[in-house]
Amino acid sequence: MPGIVKEPEQKKVTISSKRQFTIPQKFFTELGFEREAVCTLGDGILIIEPIHSSNNGEFAEQILADLIAEGYSGQELLVEFRSRQSKVRPAVEKMLEAAHKASKGQGKYYTYDDIFEGAN
């Protein structure tokens, strides 16, 4: 319903001597945590957000198609594929960071080309 603000749900957790804690199961499941999370510190608040794993498979086919169209083959194809694929994750992380800043009114708008050209 518009205008109704839901209070955030909280749960107290214990932090071990190794600075570790367990994310409550309900939060873990609801937010879709997998094997990695990103921690953001700001204004005295620690924000922990899930990173959804990806083997960059959704980009692999496009990268290969582009490389083949550019004339790569054999060992050169493999070397260039690895190089370009290694740039996907940093580019996606940069996009997420920019989106997070923009959502708080702290950043500017970036296009797909801005992000991926910066990863080269």
MISEPA-387294 format. One line per 10 residues: number of its first residue (from 1); their letters; for each residue y, z, x of N, C-alpha, C. Coordinates in steps of 0.02 Angstrom, whole numbers, plus 32768, in hexadecimal, padded with zeros to 4 digits. Atoms other than C-alpha are relative to their C-alpha. Layout:
MISEPA-387294
NUM = A = Y,Z,X,Y,Z,X,Y,Z,X | ...
END
This chain:
MISEPA-387294
1 = MPGIVKEPEQ = 7FC5,8000,8029,8000,8000,8000,803E,8000,802B | 7FC4,8002,7FD8,80AA,7FD1,8049,8027,8041,7FFA | 7FD8,7FC3,7FFF,8117,8063,807D,7FDA,803F,800E | 8027,7FC4,7FF2,8088,80DD,8096,7FEB,7FFD,8049 | 8011,7FFC,7FBA,8073,8113,814B,7FC6,8030,8008 | 803C,7FD7,7FF4,7FC8,8153,817C,800A,802A,803E | 7FFB,7FD4,7FC6,7FCB,81E9,81F0,7FCA,7FED,8033 | 8033,800F,7FCE,7F73,81C7,8295,7FCA,8035,8001 | 8039,7FD2,7FFC,7EC7,8214,82A5,7FFB,8019,8047 | 8005,7FE2,7FBD,7EB2,828C,8337,7FBF,8026,8007
11 = KKVTISSKRQ = 803A,7FD8,7FF0,7E1F,82DE,838C,800A,801B,8046 | 7FFA,7FDF,7FBE,7E24,835A,841C,7FC3,7FEE,802A | 8036,8010,7FD2,7DBD,8326,84B4,8008,802C,803E | 8000,7FD8,7FC3,7D8E,8384,8553,8000,7FD0,803C | 7FFC,8029,7FC3,7DBB,833B,85FC,7FDA,8025,8037 | 802A,7FE2,7FCC,7D3C,8359,8687,8028,8008,8041 | 7FE0,7FF6,7FBF,7D66,838D,8739,800A,7FBD,8025 | 7FF8,8043,7FE2,7D54,82D3,8766,8031,7FD6,7FD7 | 7FCE,8021,802A,7DDF,82A8,86E8,7FE1,7FD0,7FCD | 8023,802B,8030,7D60,825C,866E,7FFE,8023,7FBC
21 = FTIPQKFFTE = 800A,7FE6,8044,7D53,8270,85B2,7FDA,7FCC,7FD8 | 8025,802D,802C,7CED,8225,8526,802B,7FED,7FC4 | 7FDC,8018,803B,7D40,81B9,84A3,7FD6,8011,7FC3 | 8028,7FF0,803C,7D0A,81FB,83F8,7FE1,7FC0,7FE3 | 8027,803A,8018,7C86,8188,83AD,8024,7FD8,7FCA | 7FDD,8023,8036,7CEC,8160,8312,8038,7FD4,801C | 7FC9,8026,7FE3,7D82,8128,837B,7FE4,7FC5,8029 | 8020,8032,7FD6,7D11,80C9,83F5,7FE9,7FC5,7FD6 | 801C,8034,802B,7CBD,8069,8369,8037,7FDB,7FDA | 7FCC,801E,8029,7D56,804C,82FD,802D,7FD1,8028
31 = LGFEREAVCT = 7FD4,8029,7FD6,7DBC,8005,838E,7FDB,7FCA,8027 | 8027,8034,7FE0,7D2D,7F9D,83D3,7FFD,8005,804B | 8006,7FF8,7FB7,7D24,7FE8,8482,7FBE,7FE3,8017 | 803D,8018,7FE0,7CA6,7F98,84F6,7FF9,8025,8042 | 800B,7FE1,7FBE,7C99,7FB9,85B2,8041,800F,8025 | 7FC2,7FF6,7FDC,7D51,7FB7,85E4,8039,8011,7FCF | 7FC4,7FEE,8026,7DF7,7FFD,85A9,803C,7FF8,802E | 7FC2,8001,7FD8,7EAB,7FEC,85E2,8028,803E,7FEC | 7FD7,7FC4,800B,7F17,8088,85F5,8048,7FEE,800E | 7FB9,800D,7FF9,7FD2,807D,85DC,8025,8043,7FFB
41 = LGDGILIIEP = 7FDA,7FC2,8000,804A,810A,8606,8048,7FF0,7FF0 | 7FBA,800B,8011,80F4,8113,85B5,801B,8039,7FD5 | 7FDF,7FCA,8026,816B,8199,8575,7FD3,803D,7FF7 | 802B,7FC5,8003,80ED,8223,859D,7FC2,7FF8,7FD5 | 803A,800D,802A,8064,81D0,8537,7FD0,7FD2,8025 | 8034,802B,7FE4,7FC0,8186,8575,7FDF,7FDB,7FC6 | 801E,802B,8033,7F82,80F4,850D,7FC2,7FE0,801E | 803E,801E,7FE8,7ECD,80BD,8522,7FEA,7FCC,7FCD | 8012,8037,802D,7EA1,8013,84D9,7FC2,7FDD,801A | 803D,8023,7FEA,7DFC,7FB5,84DB,8010,7FBC,801F
51 = IHSSNNGEFA = 7FFF,8044,7FE5,7DE6,7F1B,8547,7FBE,7FE2,7FEA | 803C,8020,8017,7D6C,7EA8,84F5,7FE6,7FD1,8036 | 801B,8026,7FC8,7CFB,7E60,8579,7FF8,7FB7,7FED | 8008,8048,8008,7CF1,7DA7,8591,7FEB,7FE5,8043 | 8014,8020,7FC1,7C99,7D40,8611,8028,7FBF,8009 | 7FD5,803C,7FFE,7D24,7CBF,85F8,7FDB,7FC3,7FE5 | 8028,8036,801A,7CA0,7C56,85A0,8026,7FD4,7FD0 | 7FDB,8029,8030,7D1A,7C1F,851C,802E,7FCE,8024 | 7FD7,802E,7FDA,7D7F,7BCB,85A6,7FD7,7FD3,802E | 8029,8023,7FCF,7CEF,7B8F,8613,7FF7,7FB6,7FEF
61 = EQILADLIAE = 800C,8045,8014,7CCA,7AF2,85B0,803F,7FD6,8008 | 7FC1,8026,7FF9,7D81,7ABE,85AC,8012,7FF6,8049 | 7FF2,8006,7FB8,7D96,7AE1,8666,7FD4,7FC8,801D | 802D,8034,7FE6,7CFC,7A77,868D,8014,7FBA,7FE9 | 7FEC,8041,801B,7D35,79EA,861C,803E,7FE6,8025 | 7FC3,8014,7FDC,7DE0,79E8,8671,7FF0,7FEA,8047 | 8011,8010,7FBB,7D95,79E9,871F,7FDA,7FBD,8006 | 8025,803F,8000,7D1D,795B,86F7,8030,7FC6,7FF3 | 7FCE,8033,800F,7DAD,78F8,86AC,802D,7FF3,803C | 7FD7,8007,7FC4,7E0D,7918,874E,7FD8,7FE2,803A
71 = GYSGQELLVE = 8028,8021,7FCD,7D7D,78CB,87B0,7FD7,802E,802E | 8028,7FD3,7FD7,7D2B,7966,87F8,7FB5,7FF7,7FF2 | 8049,8001,8009,7C6F,7965,8815,7FE1,8026,803B | 8026,7FDF,7FCA,7BEA,79B8,887F,801D,8044,8014 | 7FE8,7FC0,7FE5,7C1E,7A49,88EF,804A,800B,7FF3 | 7FB9,7FF9,800E,7CD7,7A25,88D6,800C,8019,7FB9 | 7FFB,7FEA,8046,7CBF,7A3B,881A,7FF2,804A,7FFC | 8012,7FBA,8003,7C6B,7AE3,8834,8037,802C,801E | 7FCC,7FD9,7FDF,7CF1,7B22,88AC,803F,8004,7FD5 | 7FC3,8001,8029,7D82,7AEC,883D,7FF5,8024,7FBE
81 = FRSRQSKVRP = 8010,7FDC,803E,7D2B,7B2F,87A0,8007,804B,800B | 7FFB,7FB8,7FF1,7D1A,7BDB,87F0,8048,8016,800A | 7FB9,7FF1,7FF4,7DCF,7BD7,8827,8026,8005,7FBE | 7FDA,8000,8040,7E12,7BAB,877B,7FE7,8037,7FD1 | 801B,7FCD,802C,7D9D,7C20,871F,8018,8045,8014 | 7FE9,7FBE,7FE8,7DD6,7CB2,878B,8048,800E,7FE9 | 7FBB,7FF7,8016,7E87,7C96,8748,8005,8011,7FB5 | 7FFD,7FF6,8049,7E58,7CAB,8690,8010,8049,7FF0 | 7FF6,7FBA,8012,7E4B,7D69,8689,8046,8019,8012 | 7FBB,7FE9,7FF3,7EF0,7D8C,86E5,8033,7FE1,7FD0
91 = AVEKMLEAAH = 7FD2,8020,802F,7F46,7D0F,8673,7FFE,8020,7FBB | 8008,7FDF,8041,7EFF,7D60,85D6,801F,8046,8003 | 7FE2,7FBD,7FF9,7F30,7E0D,8616,804C,7FFD,8001 | 7FB8,800A,8000,7FDF,7DCD,8637,801A,7FF2,7FB9 | 7FEC,800E,8045,7FE8,7D89,8585,7FFF,8040,7FD6 | 8005,7FC1,8026,7FAD,7E30,853E,8038,802F,8011 | 7FC8,7FD5,7FEB,802D,7E8F,85A4,8042,7FE9,7FE2 | 7FC3,801B,801D,80B7,7E1B,856B,8003,800C,7FB5 | 8003,7FF5,8048,807F,7E2A,84B6,800D,8049,7FEF | 7FF6,7FB8,800A,807B,7EE7,84C3,804A,8011,8008
101 = KASKGQGKYY = 7FB8,7FF4,7FF6,812D,7EE9,8509,8028,7FE2,7FC8 | 7FDA,8021,8035,816A,7E6C,8488,7FF9,8026,7FBE | 800A,7FDA,803E,811E,7ED5,83FC,802C,803D,7FFD | 7FD4,7FC6,7FFD,818D,7F64,8436,8049,7FEB,800B | 7FBC,8019,7FF7,8226,7EF4,8445,8017,8003,8048 | 7FED,7FF8,7FBA,8221,7F03,8503,7FF3,7FC1,802A | 8011,803B,7FD8,81EB,7E56,8537,8019,7FC1,7FE0 | 7FEC,8040,801B,820E,7DA0,8520,7FC2,7FDB,7FE9 | 8035,8029,801B,81A5,7D1C,84CC,7FE6,7FD2,8037 | 801F,802C,7FCF,8129,7CBD,853C,7FD5,7FCD,7FDB
111 = TYDDIFEGAN = 802C,8033,801B,80D1,7C1A,8516,7FBE,8001,8027 | 8041,8008,7FDF,801D,7BF1,8545,800A,7FE4,8046 | 7FF4,8020,7FBF,805D,7B82,85D2,8023,8030,8030 | 7FDF,7FCF,7FD4,80CF,7C0C,8615,7FCC,802E,8020 | 8032,7FD1,7FE7,803A,7C81,8627,7FD0,7FDE,8030 | 8033,801F,7FD7,7FBB,7C07,866D,801D,7FDD,803D | 7FE1,801D,7FC4,8034,7BAF,86E3,800E,8037,8032 | 7FF4,7FC7,7FD3,805F,7C5C,872B,7FC1,8019,8022 | 8040,7FE8,7FE3,7FA6,7C7B,874F,7FEA,7FD3,8039 | 8014,802F,7FC9,7F9D,7BE7,87C8,8016,801A,8043
END
